[in-house]
Amino acid sequence: MIDETAIPMSPEAAQELVRRSLGLWGMAGSAYKILRHNENLACQVDDPSGNRYLLRICQPKTTALAGIQQEVDAIESEMAWVQAIRRDTDLPLQAPVASIRGRYVEEVRHPEEDRTVPVLLLTWGPRRNAEPKGA
């Protein structure tokens, strides 16, 4: 039987996680909107220059959605795959964005619990590489 137990997080904690996360990318004060919360808390972020991003806070909504996919090592592996696919193919994929410390995956302290939560930032939409591979 699947455990659908909710993982409690107040709306205030969600907002604080977003604010803390944006600071790691030097985007404090950027406009954001929480889009959904299931396997991750997903947010649209618009910086002052008009660029749009997807902020992914790896905090599942229920225990049924929790797993290795929210662990830093797994997320770093996922980002390495995305970068390799972008480099070696012309498939349109979102791009990971490095934090101000040069990392694609960071961790933020949860405001209501004594633990950290992995976070990452991606370009908003898929982008094709400038030239097809093999050109």
The first five atom37 places (N, CA, C, CB, O) and aatype in JSON, in Angstrom:
{
  "aatype": [12, 9, 3, 6, 16, 0, 9, 14, 12, 15, 14, 6, 0, 0, 5, 6, 10, 19, 1, 1, 15, 10, 7, 10, 17, 7, 12, 0, 7, 15, 0, 18, 11, 9, 10, 1, 8, 2, 6, 2, 10, 0, 4, 5, 19, 3, 3, 14, 15, 7, 2, 1, 18, 10, 10, 1, 9, 4, 5, 14, 11, 16, 16, 0, 10, 0, 7, 9, 5, 5, 6, 19, 3, 0, 9, 6, 15, 6, 12, 0, 17, 19, 5, 0, 9, 1, 1, 3, 16, 3, 10, 14, 10, 5, 0, 14, 19, 0, 15, 9, 1, 7, 1, 18, 19, 6, 6, 19, 1, 8, 14, 6, 6, 3, 1, 16, 19, 14, 19, 10, 10, 10, 16, 17, 7, 14, 1, 1, 2, 0, 6, 14, 11, 7, 0],
  "atom_mask": [
    [1, 1, 1, 1, 1],
    [1, 1, 1, 1, 1],
    [1, 1, 1, 1, 1],
    [1, 1, 1, 1, 1],
    [1, 1, 1, 1, 1],
    [1, 1, 1, 1, 1],
    [1, 1, 1, 1, 1],
    [1, 1, 1, 1, 1],
    [1, 1, 1, 1, 1],
    [1, 1, 1, 1, 1],
    [1, 1, 1, 1, 1],
    [1, 1, 1, 1, 1],
    [1, 1, 1, 1, 1],
    [1, 1, 1, 1, 1],
    [1, 1, 1, 1, 1],
    [1, 1, 1, 1, 1],
    [1, 1, 1, 1, 1],
    [1, 1, 1, 1, 1],
    [1, 1, 1, 1, 1],
    [1, 1, 1, 1, 1],
    [1, 1, 1, 1, 1],
    [1, 1, 1, 1, 1],
    [1, 1, 1, 0, 1],
    [1, 1, 1, 1, 1],
    [1, 1, 1, 1, 1],
    [1, 1, 1, 0, 1],
    [1, 1, 1, 1, 1],
    [1, 1, 1, 1, 1],
    [1, 1, 1, 0, 1],
    [1, 1, 1, 1, 1],
    [1, 1, 1, 1, 1],
    [1, 1, 1, 1, 1],
    [1, 1, 1, 1, 1],
    [1, 1, 1, 1, 1],
    [1, 1, 1, 1, 1],
    [1, 1, 1, 1, 1],
    [1, 1, 1, 1, 1],
    [1, 1, 1, 1, 1],
    [1, 1, 1, 1, 1],
    [1, 1, 1, 1, 1],
    [1, 1, 1, 1, 1],
    [1, 1, 1, 1, 1],
    [1, 1, 1, 1, 1],
    [1, 1, 1, 1, 1],
    [1, 1, 1, 1, 1],
    [1, 1, 1, 1, 1],
    [1, 1, 1, 1, 1],
    [1, 1, 1, 1, 1],
    [1, 1, 1, 1, 1],
    [1, 1, 1, 0, 1],
    [1, 1, 1, 1, 1],
    [1, 1, 1, 1, 1],
    [1, 1, 1, 1, 1],
    [1, 1, 1, 1, 1],
    [1, 1, 1, 1, 1],
    [1, 1, 1, 1, 1],
    [1, 1, 1, 1, 1],
    [1, 1, 1, 1, 1],
    [1, 1, 1, 1, 1],
    [1, 1, 1, 1, 1],
    [1, 1, 1, 1, 1],
    [1, 1, 1, 1, 1],
    [1, 1, 1, 1, 1],
    [1, 1, 1, 1, 1],
    [1, 1, 1, 1, 1],
    [1, 1, 1, 1, 1],
    [1, 1, 1, 0, 1],
    [1, 1, 1, 1, 1],
    [1, 1, 1, 1, 1],
    [1, 1, 1, 1, 1],
    [1, 1, 1, 1, 1],
    [1, 1, 1, 1, 1],
    [1, 1, 1, 1, 1],
    [1, 1, 1, 1, 1],
    [1, 1, 1, 1, 1],
    [1, 1, 1, 1, 1],
    [1, 1, 1, 1, 1],
    [1, 1, 1, 1, 1],
    [1, 1, 1, 1, 1],
    [1, 1, 1, 1, 1],
    [1, 1, 1, 1, 1],
    [1, 1, 1, 1, 1],
    [1, 1, 1, 1, 1],
    [1, 1, 1, 1, 1],
    [1, 1, 1, 1, 1],
    [1, 1, 1, 1, 1],
    [1, 1, 1, 1, 1],
    [1, 1, 1, 1, 1],
    [1, 1, 1, 1, 1],
    [1, 1, 1, 1, 1],
    [1, 1, 1, 1, 1],
    [1, 1, 1, 1, 1],
    [1, 1, 1, 1, 1],
    [1, 1, 1, 1, 1],
    [1, 1, 1, 1, 1],
    [1, 1, 1, 1, 1],
    [1, 1, 1, 1, 1],
    [1, 1, 1, 1, 1],
    [1, 1, 1, 1, 1],
    [1, 1, 1, 1, 1],
    [1, 1, 1, 1, 1],
    [1, 1, 1, 0, 1],
    [1, 1, 1, 1, 1],
    [1, 1, 1, 1, 1],
    [1, 1, 1, 1, 1],
    [1, 1, 1, 1, 1],
    [1, 1, 1, 1, 1],
    [1, 1, 1, 1, 1],
    [1, 1, 1, 1, 1],
    [1, 1, 1, 1, 1],
    [1, 1, 1, 1, 1],
    [1, 1, 1, 1, 1],
    [1, 1, 1, 1, 1],
    [1, 1, 1, 1, 1],
    [1, 1, 1, 1, 1],
    [1, 1, 1, 1, 1],
    [1, 1, 1, 1, 1],
    [1, 1, 1, 1, 1],
    [1, 1, 1, 1, 1],
    [1, 1, 1, 1, 1],
    [1, 1, 1, 1, 1],
    [1, 1, 1, 1, 1],
    [1, 1, 1, 1, 1],
    [1, 1, 1, 1, 1],
    [1, 1, 1, 0, 1],
    [1, 1, 1, 1, 1],
    [1, 1, 1, 1, 1],
    [1, 1, 1, 1, 1],
    [1, 1, 1, 1, 1],
    [1, 1, 1, 1, 1],
    [1, 1, 1, 1, 1],
    [1, 1, 1, 1, 1],
    [1, 1, 1, 1, 1],
    [1, 1, 1, 0, 1],
    [1, 1, 1, 1, 1]
  ],
  "atom_positions": [
    [[0.84, -1.19, 0.0], [0.0, 0.0, 0.0], [0.88, 1.24, 0.0], [-0.96, 0.0, 1.22], [1.87, 1.31, 0.74]],
    [[0.53, 2.22, -0.83], [1.3, 3.46, -0.92], [0.93, 4.38, 0.23], [1.05, 4.17, -2.28], [-0.25, 4.58, 0.53]],
    [[1.94, 4.94, 0.88], [1.73, 5.89, 1.96], [1.56, 7.28, 1.35], [2.91, 5.86, 2.98], [2.5, 7.82, 0.77]],
    [[0.39, 7.84, 1.49], [0.11, 9.17, 0.94], [0.16, 10.24, 2.03], [-1.26, 9.18, 0.26], [-0.44, 11.3, 1.87]],
    [[0.86, 9.99, 3.12], [0.91, 10.91, 4.24], [1.51, 12.24, 3.81], [1.73, 10.31, 5.39], [2.59, 12.3, 3.22]],
    [[0.79, 13.3, 4.11], [1.27, 14.64, 3.76], [2.5, 14.99, 4.59], [0.16, 15.69, 3.98], [2.59, 14.64, 5.76]],
    [[3.43, 15.67, 3.95], [4.59, 16.2, 4.65], [4.24, 17.66, 4.96], [5.94, 16.07, 3.78], [4.16, 18.48, 4.05]],
    [[4.04, 17.97, 6.23], [3.57, 19.32, 6.55], [4.57, 20.41, 6.2], [3.23, 19.4, 8.01], [5.76, 20.31, 6.48]],
    [[4.04, 21.48, 5.59], [4.83, 22.67, 5.32], [3.84, 23.82, 5.19], [5.72, 22.51, 4.01], [2.93, 23.79, 4.36]],
    [[4.03, 24.82, 6.0], [3.12, 25.96, 5.96], [3.37, 26.8, 4.71], [3.28, 26.81, 7.23], [4.46, 26.75, 4.14]],
    [[2.38, 27.58, 4.28], [2.6, 28.49, 3.16], [3.73, 29.48, 3.44], [1.31, 29.26, 2.85], [4.45, 29.87, 2.52]],
    [[3.88, 29.88, 4.68], [4.95, 30.8, 5.05], [6.32, 30.13, 4.87], [4.78, 31.28, 6.51], [7.27, 30.77, 4.41]],
    [[6.41, 28.85, 5.23], [7.67, 28.12, 5.05], [8.0, 27.98, 3.57], [7.59, 26.74, 5.71], [9.16, 28.12, 3.18]],
    [[6.99, 27.71, 2.76], [7.21, 27.6, 1.31], [7.75, 28.92, 0.75], [5.9, 27.2, 0.58], [8.7, 28.92, -0.02]],
    [[7.14, 30.02, 1.14], [7.6, 31.34, 0.68], [9.03, 31.61, 1.12], [6.67, 32.44, 1.21], [9.83, 32.15, 0.36]],
    [[9.34, 31.23, 2.36], [10.7, 31.46, 2.88], [11.71, 30.59, 2.15], [10.75, 31.18, 4.39], [12.83, 31.04, 1.88]],
    [[11.36, 29.34, 1.83], [12.25, 28.49, 1.05], [12.56, 29.11, -0.31], [11.64, 27.09, 0.87], [13.69, 29.07, -0.77]],
    [[11.55, 29.69, -0.94], [11.75, 30.34, -2.23], [12.71, 31.52, -2.07], [10.41, 30.82, -2.83], [13.66, 31.65, -2.83]],
    [[12.45, 32.37, -1.09], [13.31, 33.55, -0.89], [14.76, 33.15, -0.6], [12.76, 34.4, 0.26], [15.69, 33.73, -1.16]],
    [[14.94, 32.17, 0.27], [16.3, 31.71, 0.59], [16.98, 31.14, -0.65], [16.27, 30.65, 1.72], [18.17, 31.37, -0.89]],
    [[16.23, 30.39, -1.42], [16.78, 29.78, -2.64], [17.24, 30.84, -3.63], [15.75, 28.86, -3.29], [18.34, 30.75, -4.17]],
    [[16.4, 31.83, -3.86], [16.73, 32.88, -4.83], [18.01, 33.61, -4.44], [15.59, 33.87, -4.96], [18.77, 34.02, -5.32]],
    [[18.26, 33.77, -3.17], [19.49, 34.41, -2.71], [20.73, 33.65, -3.14], [0.0, 0.0, 0.0], [21.78, 34.26, -3.35]],
    [[20.62, 32.34, -3.26], [21.77, 31.51, -3.66], [22.15, 31.74, -5.12], [21.46, 30.04, -3.43], [23.26, 31.41, -5.54]],
    [[21.23, 32.29, -5.9], [21.5, 32.6, -7.3], [21.64, 34.11, -7.52], [20.39, 32.03, -8.2], [21.63, 34.57, -8.67]],
    [[21.76, 34.87, -6.44], [21.9, 36.32, -6.55], [20.64, 36.96, -7.11], [0.0, 0.0, 0.0], [20.71, 38.01, -7.75]],
    [[19.49, 36.34, -6.86], [18.24, 36.83, -7.42], [17.25, 37.27, -6.34], [17.6, 35.76, -8.29], [16.04, 37.29, -6.56]],
    [[17.77, 37.61, -5.16], [16.89, 38.07, -4.09], [16.06, 39.23, -4.59], [17.71, 38.48, -2.84], [16.56, 40.12, -5.28]],
    [[14.8, 39.23, -4.24], [13.9, 40.3, -4.66], [13.27, 40.09, -6.02], [0.0, 0.0, 0.0], [12.42, 40.88, -6.43]],
    [[13.65, 39.04, -6.74], [13.03, 38.75, -8.03], [11.57, 38.33, -7.82], [13.81, 37.64, -8.8], [11.22, 37.74, -6.8]],
    [[10.74, 38.64, -8.8], [9.33, 38.24, -8.74], [9.24, 36.72, -8.92], [8.49, 38.98, -9.83], [9.96, 36.14, -9.73]],
    [[8.36, 36.1, -8.16], [8.17, 34.66, -8.31], [6.72, 34.28, -8.06], [9.09, 33.89, -7.34], [5.95, 35.03, -7.45]],
    [[6.37, 33.1, -8.55], [5.03, 32.57, -8.36], [5.16, 31.06, -8.16], [4.1, 32.91, -9.58], [5.79, 30.38, -8.98]],
    [[4.58, 30.54, -7.09], [4.58, 29.1, -6.87], [3.57, 28.5, -7.84], [4.23, 28.74, -5.37], [2.4, 28.88, -7.84]],
    [[4.03, 27.55, -8.65], [3.19, 26.95, -9.68], [2.47, 25.7, -9.21], [4.01, 26.63, -10.89], [1.28, 25.53, -9.45]],
    [[3.21, 24.83, -8.54], [2.62, 23.58, -8.07], [3.5, 22.98, -7.0], [2.42, 22.58, -9.24], [4.67, 23.33, -6.85]],
    [[2.91, 22.06, -6.26], [3.67, 21.34, -5.25], [3.24, 19.88, -5.3], [3.46, 21.95, -3.83], [2.14, 19.54, -4.85]],
    [[4.09, 19.03, -5.83], [3.88, 17.59, -5.8], [5.22, 16.95, -5.44], [3.33, 17.05, -7.17], [5.59, 16.96, -4.26]],
    [[5.94, 16.4, -6.4], [7.25, 15.82, -6.12], [8.25, 16.89, -5.69], [7.78, 15.06, -7.35], [9.16, 16.63, -4.9]],
    [[8.08, 18.1, -6.22], [8.9, 19.26, -5.88], [7.97, 20.46, -5.74], [10.01, 19.51, -6.96], [6.83, 20.44, -6.19]],
    [[8.49, 21.5, -5.12], [7.82, 22.79, -5.12], [8.39, 23.55, -6.32], [8.04, 23.59, -3.75], [9.57, 23.91, -6.33]],
    [[7.56, 23.8, -7.33], [8.02, 24.42, -8.57], [7.56, 25.87, -8.63], [7.49, 23.64, -9.81], [6.4, 26.17, -8.36]],
    [[8.49, 26.77, -8.98], [8.19, 28.2, -9.0], [8.68, 28.84, -10.28], [8.82, 28.89, -7.8], [9.76, 28.52, -10.79]],
    [[7.88, 29.74, -10.8], [8.3, 30.6, -11.91], [8.99, 31.81, -11.29], [7.07, 31.03, -12.82], [8.48, 32.41, -10.35]],
    [[10.16, 32.15, -11.84], [10.93, 33.29, -11.33], [11.22, 34.22, -12.5], [12.26, 32.83, -10.64], [11.67, 33.78, -13.55]],
    [[10.95, 35.51, -12.31], [11.25, 36.52, -13.31], [12.24, 37.5, -12.7], [9.96, 37.25, -13.8], [11.94, 38.17, -11.71]],
    [[13.44, 37.58, -13.3], [14.43, 38.51, -12.76], [14.18, 39.91, -13.3], [15.86, 38.04, -13.11], [13.4, 40.09, -14.23]],
    [[14.84, 40.92, -12.72], [14.62, 42.3, -13.16], [14.97, 42.56, -14.63], [15.42, 43.23, -12.3], [14.48, 43.53, -15.21]],
    [[15.81, 41.71, -15.23], [16.18, 41.88, -16.64], [15.16, 41.29, -17.6], [17.53, 41.26, -16.9], [15.31, 41.41, -18.82]],
    [[14.12, 40.64, -17.06], [13.1, 40.05, -17.91], [13.33, 38.59, -18.24], [0.0, 0.0, 0.0], [12.58, 38.01, -19.02]],
    [[14.36, 37.97, -17.65], [14.61, 36.55, -17.87], [13.71, 35.73, -16.96], [16.11, 36.2, -17.62], [13.43, 36.12, -15.83]],
    [[13.25, 34.6, -17.47], [12.35, 33.72, -16.7], [13.06, 32.4, -16.43], [11.01, 33.49, -17.47], [13.79, 31.88, -17.28]],
    [[12.83, 31.86, -15.23], [13.46, 30.64, -14.78], [12.44, 29.74, -14.08], [14.64, 30.95, -13.85], [11.35, 30.18, -13.7]],
    [[12.84, 28.48, -13.91], [12.08, 27.54, -13.11], [12.92, 27.2, -11.89], [11.7, 26.25, -13.93], [14.02, 26.65, -12.02]],
    [[12.42, 27.52, -10.72], [13.08, 27.17, -9.46], [12.45, 25.88, -8.97], [12.96, 28.33, -8.39], [11.23, 25.79, -8.83]],
    [[13.28, 24.88, -8.72], [12.79, 23.59, -8.26], [13.32, 23.35, -6.85], [13.23, 22.44, -9.22], [14.52, 23.17, -6.65]],
    [[12.42, 23.34, -5.9], [12.76, 23.08, -4.5], [12.36, 21.63, -4.24], [12.03, 24.09, -3.5], [11.18, 21.28, -4.31]],
    [[13.32, 20.8, -3.95], [13.11, 19.34, -3.91], [12.53, 18.9, -2.58], [14.42, 18.61, -4.17], [13.15, 18.16, -1.81]],
    [[11.33, 19.36, -2.33], [10.56, 19.07, -1.11], [9.23, 18.45, -1.55], [10.34, 20.36, -0.23], [8.35, 19.17, -2.01]],
    [[9.08, 17.12, -1.42], [7.83, 16.51, -1.86], [6.66, 16.89, -0.96], [7.97, 15.0, -1.9], [6.83, 17.24, 0.2]],
    [[5.47, 16.81, -1.54], [4.25, 17.15, -0.8], [3.81, 16.0, 0.1], [3.13, 17.51, -1.78], [3.25, 16.23, 1.18]],
    [[4.06, 14.76, -0.34], [3.68, 13.59, 0.45], [4.83, 12.61, 0.52], [2.42, 12.91, -0.13], [5.76, 12.66, -0.28]],
    [[4.76, 11.71, 1.49], [5.8, 10.7, 1.61], [5.81, 9.76, 0.41], [5.61, 9.91, 2.9], [6.85, 9.18, 0.09]],
    [[4.67, 9.59, -0.25], [4.61, 8.73, -1.44], [5.46, 9.29, -2.58], [3.17, 8.57, -1.89], [5.88, 8.54, -3.46]],
    [[5.7, 10.6, -2.58], [6.5, 11.24, -3.63], [7.96, 11.43, -3.24], [5.89, 12.58, -3.99], [8.76, 11.94, -4.03]],
    [[8.31, 11.02, -2.03], [9.67, 11.19, -1.53], [10.55, 10.03, -1.98], [9.69, 11.3, 0.01], [10.09, 8.89, -2.11]],
    [[11.81, 10.33, -2.22], [12.74, 9.28, -2.61], [14.1, 9.83, -2.96], [0.0, 0.0, 0.0], [14.43, 10.98, -2.67]],
    [[14.89, 8.99, -3.6], [16.26, 9.34, -3.96], [16.3, 10.56, -4.88], [16.94, 8.16, -4.64], [17.29, 11.29, -4.91]],
    [[15.22, 10.79, -5.64], [15.18, 11.92, -6.57], [15.26, 13.27, -5.85], [13.92, 11.86, -7.41], [15.44, 14.29, -6.51]],
    [[15.12, 13.31, -4.54], [15.29, 14.55, -3.79], [16.63, 14.62, -3.08], [14.17, 14.71, -2.79], [16.85, 15.51, -2.26]],
    [[17.54, 13.7, -3.38], [18.86, 13.72, -2.76], [19.85, 14.45, -3.67], [19.36, 12.27, -2.47], [19.77, 14.35, -4.89]],
    [[20.77, 15.18, -3.06], [21.71, 16.03, -3.81], [22.46, 15.24, -4.87], [22.7, 16.68, -2.85], [22.56, 15.69, -6.01]],
    [[23.0, 14.07, -4.51], [23.77, 13.28, -5.48], [22.94, 12.91, -6.7], [24.32, 12.01, -4.82], [23.42, 12.98, -7.83]],
    [[21.7, 12.52, -6.48], [20.82, 12.14, -7.59], [20.5, 13.34, -8.47], [19.52, 11.52, -7.07], [20.46, 13.22, -9.7]],
    [[20.28, 14.49, -7.86], [19.95, 15.69, -8.62], [21.17, 16.16, -9.42], [19.45, 16.82, -7.68], [21.04, 16.58, -10.57]],
    [[22.36, 16.09, -8.8], [23.58, 16.46, -9.53], [23.78, 15.53, -10.73], [24.82, 16.4, -8.6], [24.2, 15.98, -11.8]],
    [[23.49, 14.25, -10.56], [23.59, 13.31, -11.67], [22.59, 13.66, -12.77], [23.34, 11.87, -11.18], [22.93, 13.63, -13.96]],
    [[21.38, 14.0, -12.38], [20.36, 14.42, -13.35], [20.83, 15.65, -14.14], [19.03, 14.74, -12.63], [20.66, 15.7, -15.35]],
    [[21.42, 16.62, -13.45], [21.89, 17.83, -14.13], [23.06, 17.52, -15.06], [22.29, 18.9, -13.1], [23.19, 18.14, -16.12]],
    [[23.92, 16.57, -14.68], [25.02, 16.17, -15.56], [24.46, 15.53, -16.84], [25.97, 15.18, -14.84], [24.97, 15.78, -17.93]],
    [[23.42, 14.72, -16.69], [22.77, 14.11, -17.87], [22.17, 15.19, -18.76], [21.68, 13.12, -17.43], [22.34, 15.16, -19.98]],
    [[21.48, 16.14, -18.16], [20.86, 17.22, -18.94], [21.93, 17.99, -19.71], [20.07, 18.19, -18.02], [21.76, 18.28, -20.9]],
    [[23.03, 18.31, -19.05], [24.1, 19.04, -19.71], [24.72, 18.22, -20.84], [25.18, 19.44, -18.71], [25.03, 18.77, -21.9]],
    [[24.9, 16.93, -20.64], [25.47, 16.08, -21.68], [24.53, 15.98, -22.88], [25.77, 14.68, -21.13], [24.97, 16.03, -24.02]],
    [[23.25, 15.85, -22.63], [22.27, 15.78, -23.72], [22.26, 17.1, -24.49], [20.86, 15.47, -23.18], [22.22, 17.1, -25.72]],
    [[22.3, 18.21, -23.77], [22.34, 19.52, -24.44], [23.61, 19.67, -25.27], [22.26, 20.66, -23.39], [23.58, 20.23, -26.37]],
    [[24.73, 19.17, -24.75], [26.01, 19.28, -25.45], [26.08, 18.37, -26.67], [27.15, 18.96, -24.5], [26.6, 18.76, -27.71]],
    [[25.56, 17.15, -26.55], [25.77, 16.14, -27.57], [24.62, 15.93, -28.54], [26.06, 14.87, -26.91], [24.73, 15.13, -29.47]],
    [[23.52, 16.64, -28.35], [22.37, 16.5, -29.25], [21.8, 17.88, -29.53], [21.27, 15.57, -28.64], [22.25, 18.88, -28.97]],
    [[20.82, 17.91, -30.41], [20.13, 19.18, -30.63], [18.72, 19.14, -30.02], [20.05, 19.5, -32.14], [17.84, 19.89, -30.43]],
    [[18.52, 18.25, -29.04], [17.24, 18.19, -28.36], [17.01, 19.46, -27.54], [17.16, 16.94, -27.46], [17.93, 19.93, -26.87]],
    [[15.82, 20.0, -27.58], [15.54, 21.2, -26.8], [15.29, 20.86, -25.33], [14.33, 21.94, -27.39], [14.3, 20.21, -24.99]],
    [[16.18, 21.3, -24.48], [16.06, 21.05, -23.05], [16.3, 22.33, -22.27], [17.05, 19.97, -22.6], [17.01, 23.23, -22.72]],
    [[15.69, 22.39, -21.1], [16.02, 23.47, -20.18], [17.48, 23.32, -19.78], [15.07, 23.47, -18.94], [18.03, 22.22, -19.8]],
    [[18.11, 24.42, -19.4], [19.51, 24.4, -18.99], [19.62, 24.68, -17.49], [20.34, 25.42, -19.8], [18.97, 25.58, -16.98]],
    [[20.45, 23.9, -16.79], [20.73, 24.22, -15.4], [21.46, 25.56, -15.32], [21.56, 23.1, -14.73], [22.27, 25.88, -16.19]],
    [[21.19, 26.31, -14.29], [21.83, 27.61, -14.07], [22.7, 27.5, -12.82], [20.76, 28.76, -13.92], [22.22, 27.07, -11.77]],
    [[23.95, 27.88, -12.93], [24.87, 27.82, -11.79], [24.54, 28.9, -10.77], [26.33, 27.96, -12.26], [24.18, 30.03, -11.12]],
    [[24.66, 28.53, -9.5], [24.45, 29.48, -8.4], [25.63, 30.45, -8.35], [24.28, 28.74, -7.04], [26.57, 30.32, -9.13]],
    [[25.58, 31.4, -7.43], [26.68, 32.35, -7.31], [27.96, 31.65, -6.83], [26.3, 33.48, -6.33], [29.05, 32.21, -6.95]],
    [[27.83, 30.43, -6.29], [29.0, 29.64, -5.88], [29.43, 28.67, -6.98], [28.7, 28.87, -4.59], [30.34, 27.87, -6.78]],
    [[28.77, 28.74, -8.15], [29.14, 27.88, -9.27], [28.56, 26.48, -9.22], [0.0, 0.0, 0.0], [29.02, 25.59, -9.94]],
    [[27.55, 26.27, -8.39], [26.93, 24.95, -8.25], [25.58, 24.92, -8.94], [26.78, 24.58, -6.76], [24.87, 25.93, -8.99]],
    [[25.24, 23.76, -9.47], [23.92, 23.59, -10.09], [22.88, 23.13, -9.07], [23.99, 22.6, -11.24], [21.68, 23.32, -9.28]],
    [[23.33, 22.54, -7.98], [22.43, 22.1, -6.91], [22.95, 22.71, -5.62], [22.35, 20.53, -6.81], [24.12, 22.57, -5.27]],
    [[22.06, 23.39, -4.92], [22.39, 23.99, -3.63], [21.46, 23.4, -2.58], [22.26, 25.55, -3.69], [20.55, 22.64, -2.9]],
    [[21.68, 23.75, -1.34], [20.78, 23.33, -0.26], [20.41, 24.55, 0.57], [21.44, 22.23, 0.63], [21.24, 25.42, 0.83]],
    [[19.14, 24.6, 0.97], [18.67, 25.67, 1.84], [18.13, 25.06, 3.13], [17.57, 26.53, 1.14], [17.6, 23.94, 3.13]],
    [[18.28, 25.79, 4.2], [17.77, 25.34, 5.49], [16.26, 25.49, 5.5], [18.42, 26.15, 6.66], [15.73, 26.55, 5.16]],
    [[15.56, 24.43, 5.88], [14.1, 24.46, 5.99], [13.75, 25.36, 7.17], [13.49, 23.01, 6.17], [14.31, 25.19, 8.25]],
    [[12.83, 26.31, 6.99], [12.55, 27.26, 8.07], [11.78, 26.68, 9.26], [11.77, 28.4, 7.51], [11.75, 27.3, 10.32]],
    [[11.18, 25.51, 9.1], [10.38, 24.93, 10.19], [10.96, 23.64, 10.75], [8.98, 24.68, 9.71], [10.47, 23.12, 11.76]],
    [[12.01, 23.11, 10.11], [12.58, 21.84, 10.55], [14.11, 21.94, 10.52], [12.09, 20.67, 9.65], [14.68, 22.78, 9.83]],
    [[14.74, 21.08, 11.28], [16.2, 21.08, 11.35], [16.78, 20.2, 10.25], [16.69, 20.59, 12.75], [17.29, 19.11, 10.51]],
    [[16.69, 20.68, 9.01], [17.24, 19.94, 7.87], [17.38, 20.9, 6.7], [16.33, 18.73, 7.49], [16.86, 22.02, 6.71]],
    [[18.09, 20.43, 5.68], [18.22, 21.23, 4.46], [17.42, 20.59, 3.34], [19.72, 21.36, 4.05], [17.07, 19.41, 3.39]],
    [[17.13, 21.39, 2.33], [16.35, 20.96, 1.17], [17.15, 21.32, -0.08], [14.92, 21.63, 1.16], [17.57, 22.46, -0.24]],
    [[17.36, 20.35, -0.99], [18.06, 20.66, -2.23], [17.22, 21.57, -3.13], [18.42, 19.38, -2.97], [15.99, 21.46, -3.19]],
    [[17.9, 22.47, -3.84], [17.23, 23.39, -4.77], [18.08, 23.53, -6.03], [16.99, 24.78, -4.11], [19.3, 23.38, -5.99]],
    [[17.42, 23.83, -7.14], [18.12, 24.09, -8.39], [17.32, 25.07, -9.21], [18.37, 22.79, -9.17], [16.12, 25.26, -9.01]],
    [[18.01, 25.7, -10.15], [17.4, 26.69, -11.03], [17.66, 26.27, -12.47], [17.95, 28.12, -10.75], [18.77, 25.91, -12.83]],
    [[16.61, 26.33, -13.28], [16.69, 25.97, -14.7], [16.19, 27.13, -15.54], [15.88, 24.68, -15.0], [15.37, 27.93, -15.08]],
    [[16.67, 27.21, -16.78], [16.07, 28.18, -17.69], [14.6, 27.82, -17.82], [16.78, 28.18, -19.1], [14.22, 26.68, -17.58]],
    [[13.78, 28.78, -18.17], [12.34, 28.57, -18.19], [11.9, 27.53, -19.21], [11.65, 29.86, -18.48], [11.22, 26.57, -18.86]],
    [[12.28, 27.71, -20.44], [11.81, 26.8, -21.48], [12.95, 26.09, -22.15], [0.0, 0.0, 0.0], [14.11, 26.5, -22.02]],
    [[12.63, 25.05, -22.86], [13.67, 24.36, -23.62], [14.29, 25.3, -24.64], [13.11, 23.12, -24.32], [13.61, 26.12, -25.25]],
    [[15.56, 25.18, -24.81], [16.26, 25.99, -25.8], [17.11, 25.08, -26.65], [17.13, 27.09, -25.12], [17.79, 24.19, -26.15]],
    [[17.06, 25.31, -27.92], [17.9, 24.53, -28.83], [19.3, 25.1, -28.78], [17.33, 24.54, -30.28], [19.5, 26.3, -28.59]],
    [[20.27, 24.22, -28.95], [21.65, 24.68, -29.06], [21.77, 25.5, -30.32], [22.66, 23.49, -29.06], [20.96, 25.36, -31.23]],
    [[22.77, 26.35, -30.38], [22.92, 27.28, -31.5], [23.05, 26.55, -32.84], [24.14, 28.18, -31.28], [22.47, 26.98, -33.84]],
    [[23.81, 25.46, -32.87], [24.01, 24.73, -34.12], [23.75, 23.26, -33.89], [25.43, 24.94, -34.68], [24.11, 22.72, -32.84]],
    [[23.12, 22.6, -34.87], [22.91, 21.15, -34.72], [24.24, 20.41, -34.63], [22.08, 20.6, -35.89], [25.24, 20.85, -35.21]],
    [[24.25, 19.3, -33.91], [25.47, 18.5, -33.79], [25.82, 17.92, -35.15], [25.31, 17.37, -32.75], [24.95, 17.55, -35.92]],
    [[27.11, 17.86, -35.42], [27.6, 17.31, -36.67], [27.67, 18.34, -37.79], [0.0, 0.0, 0.0], [28.03, 18.01, -38.92]],
    [[27.33, 19.59, -37.48], [27.35, 20.64, -38.49], [28.75, 21.16, -38.71], [26.42, 21.79, -38.1], [28.97, 22.06, -39.53]]
  ]
}
